[in-house]
Amino acid sequence: MNRLFSLILLLSLSACQTFTLQDTTERTMFERYSVSSNEEINQLITDNSILWTQNGPMLETVEFWKPIADGQKLQLSFGANKDKAGTFDKNMTPEEILELIHESMTLTPLVPISIGNLQPAKFGTSEGYTIDFLLSSKTGNDFKGQVLFATINDELL
């Protein structure tokens, strides 16, 4: 019985993804753009995003989404609502992308309190935009953040 429990525990732990400490060198994200940090950062790589945090993901996180091609959905946890989620169109205006992000966030377990304040912003050498958001969990925890995005080579970055 102890061997079976040990084997199950070992398999469970090996399936878990873990953060790794990264130095301050420049990193290439999904072979599309590069980002650097002036401090060491903890990094977690998933199939659809790369997360950076210093103090833990519940306190602060910078998340880099995998580029979204024309006709794809945003990289969010939709659960049972995945079929209801809209798709990115390479011809969308920034206002339409804001609406796509807002509608997509309403299908996640977090409740959007506010999403807006669309502002022009630099995305490397390209023109991009920022959006401010405030989300709330069912347990009453609030999450405040900002999305920086740009459409480059027909992909949403």
N, C-alpha and C positions, 0 to 999 in steps of 0.2 A: 504494500500500500504506500509506504514512504517513497519507493522508487517511482511509482506512478505519479504521486503528487509532485515530486521533484521534476519529473519530465514535463508535466503540464505547466509548472511554474517556469521552467527554463524556456519552453516554447512560447509562453505568454510574454516573457520579458524580451525575447529575441524579436518578437513582432512589433514591439513598441519603438516609436521613433524618438530620438533624443536630440537635444540641442548640443552643438559643438561650439567651443570657443574659437573665434576667428580673430586674427590680428588686423591691423589697420590697412592692409593692402587693398588695392582696388579689386572689386569683384565684378564679373560679367554676369548679368542676369538673363537667363534664357537665350544667350547668344544674340541679344538685341541691343543692350545698353549696359553701361558700367556705372557702378556706384561705389563710393568709398566712405569709410567712417574714420573720424579722427580718434576714436577710442576702440578698444577691443569690444567685440559684440558677440552675443550668443546667437547662433544660427540654426534654424530647423528647415530642412528641405522636404517638401511634400511633392506630390504629383503635379499640383496646380499652383503652388506658391512657394516663396522663400520668406521665412519670418525672421526678423531680427528683434532682439530684446536685450536689455541690460539687467533689468530687475524682475523679469518674469512676465509671461504673456498676459497675465491678469492686470498688471500694473501699466505696462506700456509695450506696444508692438509696432514695428514698421513691417508691412507686408507687401511684397512684390508679387503681383499676379502674373501667371503665365500669360503671354500675349493672347488676345482673343481675336480670332479670325472672323471674317465676314460670315454671318449665319450661325455663330456659336453663342452659347449662353455665358453669362458672367460666372466667374469661379467662386460661387457661394454655396453654402450648405442649404439646399432647398428641401431636402427630405422628400416627403410625399408630394410637395408642390412643384417638383421639377418640370412637369409637363406644362404648368401654367406660366413658367418663366419666359420672358421675351428674349429675343436674340439681337445681337449686335449687327448693324448694317454699316458697311464702310462709308456710306453716304450720309450718315446721321450728323446732324448739327450738334454742337456742344449742349444746347438745350435739350435735344432729344436723348443724348447720352445721359444727362442728368436725370431725365424722366425714366430711362431704362434702369439706372442704378437705384432710383427711388422705388420703382415698382418691384425690382428684384429683391430689395431689402425687405419689402413687406411680406415676402414669401418665406423668409428665414425665421428661425425661432426668436430672433430679436425684433423688438417693436420699434420702428422708426418714429422718433418724437419730432425731429426736424431734419430735413435734408435740403440744402440750398446754398445760397451765397456763391453762385457761379462766378468765378473771377479768372481773367487771363493770368497765366503763369508760364515761366520757362520750363521746358522739359528737355534738359540738355541744351542742344542748339536749336530745338524745334519749339514751335508754339504749342502750349498746352493750357490746361485749365485746372483749377482747384474747386472742390465742393466741400463744404463743412457738413458734418452730420452729428446727430445725437441719437443714440439708440438706447433702449432699455430692455433688460431681461425680464422674464416672468417673475423673478425673485426681487425685482426692484433695483438691480444694479444698473447704473448708467454708464455708457461708453461714448466718449466724445472723440471725434477724429476728423481727419481731412483726407480726401482722395485727390491725388494728382494724376491726371491722365492726359493722353494725347493720342491722336490717330496718325500713325506713321506707317507708310507702305501698306495701307488698307487693313491694319491691325489696330486694335485698341490696346494701348500700353498704359 
